[in-house]
């Protein structure tokens, strides 16, 4: 299997920057000319089990949600996911949250969380993590009876200072009681398959792909629907979520086979959904930098089904100009910025043996010598 990023690579990017947006304390690449922008890619940490959402905590450590190792337990007492995706098999204890030091050293922060796998071998567990102040919250995607886990539904967990946890919000029950308008029958999962979670004004917002919904969860565990994406857009499988200038932005995976018709949607606080960019492939990550540029993580490009070595990151300048920042990623699943203005990407996020997942560190800077070359 090709692993183009097993050692640092420097990939040149030609882009048009809006120099008027460059102000004090903005990234050093803000004043680069188009031919001077380069991205340096290296492996920051490894030894992960299907890494997914990742966030830096208030302590400076990077926390990574892991899909885990799946399970072998089956259930028959509830509605199952239809073939060929289902039925699932699960485990009460197959997933975890890892903590990574500034030196890239991984340690287990929370262990013993649910993990499950489809009949096709795709694994889900903890989907994302987020912080409100110093308190961590975890989004579960691999729990619930339809996933072979009867002890815990899909939902949001509150992680206590002693690393114990409790269920804050039961998202499985909320979805069952509040169905969306246009779920995809072939993709339908009774407990949902939650993917992204962010904090906006000390409230958690969770995005679910297979039903197609964005929901708000308070610190008391109250759940309300922000918008039913399926009602206006159909079954587009929204996955990645970020927030910028008072609006949510969501990217979608779309259905298989991959056709290159994934989009970036703007969602107002009132729930109005509109398309702002289109023509992407299997979006699984979105982040903005301090200049207002948007970075789009594509899991697979140029192939009808997920394919290692074909993921990339597209940078969209504030004027709409798109350029490839990094290519050759191996089934990446999530992306975040660090305080050092570097990107961190969950790579080998599924389809690889346990322990082969990794986090990549991507520095963006000026190279006065001009275009860099892959090494």
C-alpha positions in Angstrom: 0.0 0.0 0.0 1.4 3.4 -1.0 2.3 5.6 1.9 3.5 8.9 0.4 3.7 10.7 3.7 5.9 8.3 5.6 8.6 11.0 5.6 8.3 14.8 5.5 7.2 16.2 2.2 7.1 19.8 1.0 4.4 20.6 -1.5 4.2 23.9 -3.2 0.9 25.8 -3.4 0.1 28.6 -5.8 -2.7 30.7 -4.4 -3.9 34.3 -4.5 -3.9 35.9 -1.0 -5.9 39.0 -0.2 -3.1 41.1 1.3 -5.5 43.6 2.7 -6.6 41.0 5.2 -3.1 40.6 6.7 -3.0 42.2 10.1 -1.0 42.0 13.2 -0.9 38.5 14.8 -2.0 36.7 11.6 -0.1 33.7 10.3 3.3 34.3 8.7 2.1 33.0 5.3 -0.5 35.8 5.1 1.9 38.1 3.2 3.3 35.4 1.0 3.2 35.8 -2.8 1.4 33.0 -4.6 4.6 31.1 -5.5 6.0 31.3 -2.0 3.4 29.4 -0.1 4.5 25.8 0.9 3.2 23.1 3.1 5.5 20.9 5.1 3.9 17.5 6.1 5.3 15.2 8.8 3.9 12.4 11.1 3.2 14.0 14.5 2.0 10.9 16.3 1.1 7.3 15.6 -0.3 4.2 17.3 -4.0 5.2 16.9 -7.0 3.0 16.2 -9.1 4.6 13.5 -8.5 8.3 14.6 -11.4 10.6 13.9 -12.2 14.1 15.4 -9.4 15.9 17.2 -9.2 19.1 19.2 -6.6 20.9 21.3 -7.5 21.2 25.0 -7.0 24.1 27.3 -3.9 22.3 28.6 -2.2 22.4 25.2 -2.5 18.7 24.6 -4.1 17.3 21.4 -7.1 15.0 22.1 -8.1 12.5 19.5 -11.3 10.5 19.3 -10.8 7.0 18.1 -13.2 4.7 16.3 -11.5 1.8 18.1 -11.3 -1.9 17.2 -15.0 -2.8 16.7 -16.6 -5.8 18.5 -18.2 -9.2 18.2 -21.5 -8.7 20.0 -24.8 -8.9 18.1 -28.3 -7.8 19.0 -31.7 -9.0 17.9 -34.0 -7.1 20.2 -34.1 -3.9 18.1 -34.2 -2.6 14.6 -31.0 -3.5 12.7 -29.1 -1.6 10.0 -30.1 -3.1 6.6 -27.6 -5.1 4.5 -25.0 -4.8 3.1 -24.0 -2.2 5.7 -25.7 -4.1 8.6 -26.1 -5.9 10.7 -23.5 -4.4 13.1 -21.4 -6.1 15.7 -20.3 -4.1 18.7 -18.3 -4.0 22.0 -19.0 -2.0 25.1 -15.3 -1.3 25.6 -13.5 -1.1 22.2 -12.9 2.6 21.8 -10.9 5.3 23.6 -9.8 9.0 23.6 -6.0 9.6 23.3 -4.0 12.5 24.5 -0.9 13.6 22.6 1.8 15.8 24.0 3.6 18.6 22.2 6.3 16.1 21.5 3.9 13.8 19.8 3.8 11.2 22.5 0.4 9.4 22.7 -1.2 8.2 25.9 -4.7 6.9 26.7 -6.9 9.5 28.4 -10.3 7.8 28.5 -10.6 4.1 27.8 -13.5 1.5 27.7 -15.9 3.3 25.4 -18.2 1.6 22.9 -17.0 0.5 19.4 -18.8 -1.2 16.6 -18.3 -2.4 13.0 -20.5 -2.8 10.0 -20.9 -6.1 8.1 -18.3 -4.6 5.7 -15.8 -4.0 8.5 -16.1 -0.3 8.8 -15.5 0.8 12.5 -17.1 3.6 14.5 -16.7 4.5 18.2 -15.9 7.9 19.6 -16.5 10.3 16.7 -15.3 13.7 18.1 -14.3 15.6 21.2 -14.8 19.2 22.3 -14.3 21.4 25.3 -16.4 24.0 27.1 -13.9 25.7 29.4 -11.8 22.9 31.0 -14.5 20.3 30.6 -14.2 17.7 27.8 -17.2 16.2 26.0 -17.2 13.2 23.7 -19.5 12.4 20.8 -20.4 8.7 20.4 -21.1 7.2 17.0 -20.6 3.4 17.6 -23.0 2.9 20.5 -26.7 1.9 20.6 -28.6 -1.4 20.2 -28.5 -1.2 16.4 -24.7 -1.2 16.6 -24.6 -4.2 18.9 -24.2 -2.1 22.1 -27.0 -2.4 24.6 -25.4 -0.7 27.6 -25.2 2.8 26.1 -27.0 4.8 23.4 -25.2 7.1 20.9 -25.0 10.5 22.5 -22.7 13.1 24.1 -20.6 12.1 27.2 -19.3 14.5 29.8 -15.8 13.6 30.9 -15.1 14.3 34.5 -11.8 15.6 35.9 -11.0 12.1 37.2 -11.6 10.8 33.6 -14.8 9.0 34.6 -17.7 9.9 32.4 -21.5 10.1 32.3 -24.1 10.4 29.5 -25.1 14.0 29.1 -27.5 13.7 26.1 -29.2 10.6 24.5 -29.0 11.4 20.8 -30.3 7.9 19.9 -33.6 8.5 21.6 -33.8 12.1 20.2 -33.4 10.9 16.6 -36.0 8.1 17.1 -38.5 10.6 18.5 -37.7 13.4 15.9 -37.2 11.8 12.5 -35.9 13.9 9.6 -37.8 14.4 6.4 -35.7 12.6 3.8 -33.4 9.9 5.4 -31.6 7.6 2.9 -33.3 4.2 3.2 -30.2 2.2 2.3 -28.0 4.2 4.8 -30.5 4.5 7.6 -29.2 3.7 11.1 -31.7 3.8 14.0 -29.0 5.1 16.4 -27.4 7.5 13.9 -23.8 7.7 12.9 -22.7 11.0 14.5 -19.5 12.6 13.0 -18.7 16.2 14.1 -19.2 18.3 17.2 -18.2 21.9 18.0 -18.6 24.4 20.8 -20.3 27.7 19.9 -21.1 30.1 22.8 -20.8 27.3 25.4 -23.3 25.1 23.6 -22.4 21.9 21.7 -23.5 21.4 18.1 -23.5 17.9 16.7 -23.8 16.9 13.0 -25.2 13.5 11.9 -24.6 12.3 8.4 -27.0 9.4 7.7 -30.2 11.2 8.9 -28.8 14.6 7.9 -29.3 16.9 10.8 -27.6 19.5 13.0 -28.6 19.5 16.7 -27.8 21.7 19.7 -27.1 20.3 23.1 -26.9 22.5 26.2 -24.7 21.8 29.3 -27.8 20.5 31.0 -28.3 17.9 28.2 -31.3 19.5 26.5 -31.4 18.7 22.8 -33.0 20.8 20.0 -32.9 20.6 16.2 -31.1 23.4 14.5 -31.9 22.2 11.0 -33.0 19.2 9.0 -30.4 19.2 6.2 -32.3 16.4 4.4 -35.4 18.5 4.1 -33.8 21.0 1.8 -30.8 19.1 0.4 -31.9 15.5 0.3 -29.7 12.6 1.5 -26.3 14.4 1.1 -24.6 12.8 4.2 -23.2 16.0 6.0 -20.1 15.2 8.0 -17.7 18.0 8.7 -18.7 21.0 10.8 -17.1 24.4 11.6 -18.2 27.9 12.6 -17.2 31.2 11.1 -18.6 34.8 11.1 -21.8 33.8 12.9 -22.6 30.9 10.6 -22.1 27.2 10.6 -20.3 25.6 7.6 -20.8 21.9 6.8 -19.2 19.6 4.2 -20.8 16.4 2.9 -19.5 13.0 2.1 -22.2 12.3 -0.4 -23.2 8.7 -1.4 -21.2 6.0 -3.1 -20.0 5.6 -5.8 -18.0 8.9 -5.4 -18.8 11.4 -8.1 -17.0 14.5 -7.0 -20.3 16.4 -6.2 -19.7 17.1 -2.5 -20.3 20.6 -1.4 -19.7 23.1 1.4 -23.0 24.4 2.9 -23.6 27.5 5.0 -26.1 27.0 7.8 -27.4 30.1 9.6 -28.1 30.1 13.4 -31.7 30.0 12.4 -31.2 26.8 10.4 -31.3 28.1 6.8 -29.1 26.0 4.5 -27.4 27.2 1.3 -24.6 25.9 -0.9 -21.5 28.1 -1.0 -19.0 25.9 -2.8 -19.4 22.7 -4.7 -17.4 20.3 -6.9 -15.5 18.5 -4.0 -15.0 14.9 -3.2 -15.9 13.1 0.1 -15.5 16.0 2.5 -14.6 15.0 6.1 -13.0 18.1 7.5 -13.4 21.9 7.4 -11.5 24.7 9.2 -10.9 28.4 8.7 -7.6 30.2 9.3 -7.3 33.7 10.7 -7.2 35.2 7.3 -10.6 33.8 6.5 -9.3 31.1 4.2 -11.2 27.8 4.3 -9.4 24.4 4.3 -11.4 21.5 2.9 -10.3 17.9 3.7 -11.1 15.4 1.0 -10.9 11.7 2.0 -10.7 10.3 -1.5 -10.3 11.8 -5.0 -10.5 10.4 -8.5 -11.9 7.0 -7.4 -15.4 5.6 -7.0 -14.8 4.2 -3.5 -12.4 5.1 -0.6 -8.8 4.7 -1.8 -5.6 5.2 0.2 -3.2 7.8 -1.1 -5.8 10.0 -2.8 -6.9 12.3 0.0 -6.0 16.0 -0.1 -6.6 19.4 1.4 -7.9 22.2 -0.7 -7.4 25.9 0.4 -10.1 28.3 -0.6 -9.0 32.0 -0.4 -11.5 34.6 0.7 -11.9 35.6 -3.0 -12.9 32.0 -3.8 -9.6 30.9 -5.4 -9.0 27.1 -4.8 -5.6 25.5 -4.7 -4.4 22.1 -3.6 -2.3 22.5 -0.4 -1.5 18.9 0.3 -2.1 15.6 -1.6 -1.5 11.9 -1.2 -3.2 11.5 2.2 -4.3 8.0 3.3 -8.0 8.0 4.1 -7.9 11.1 6.3 -11.0 11.7 8.6 -10.7 15.0 10.4 -8.6 18.2 10.7 -8.0 21.1 13.2 -5.7 24.1 13.6 -3.2 24.3 16.5 -2.3 27.6 18.2 0.9 27.4 16.3 -1.0 27.9 13.0 -0.2 24.4 11.9 -2.9 22.0 10.7 -3.3 18.6 12.4 -5.0 15.8 10.4 -6.2 12.4 11.4 -4.7 10.1 8.8 -5.3 6.4 8.2 -8.7 7.0 9.8 -10.3 3.8 8.7 -9.5 0.7 6.7 -6.1 0.2 8.3 -5.2 -2.4 11.0 -5.4 -1.3 14.7 -2.5 0.8 15.7 -1.7 2.2 12.3 -3.7 5.4 12.6 -1.7 8.6 12.9 -1.9 12.4 13.2 -0.1 14.5 10.6 1.3 17.9 11.3 1.2 20.4 8.4 3.1 23.6 8.6 2.2 26.5 6.2 4.9 29.0 5.5 6.7 31.1 2.9 9.5 29.7 0.9 11.5 32.6 -0.6 13.2 30.2 -3.0 9.9 29.7 -4.8 8.1 26.4 -5.5 9.0 23.5 -3.3 9.2 19.9 -4.5 7.9 16.7 -3.0 10.6 14.8 -1.2 
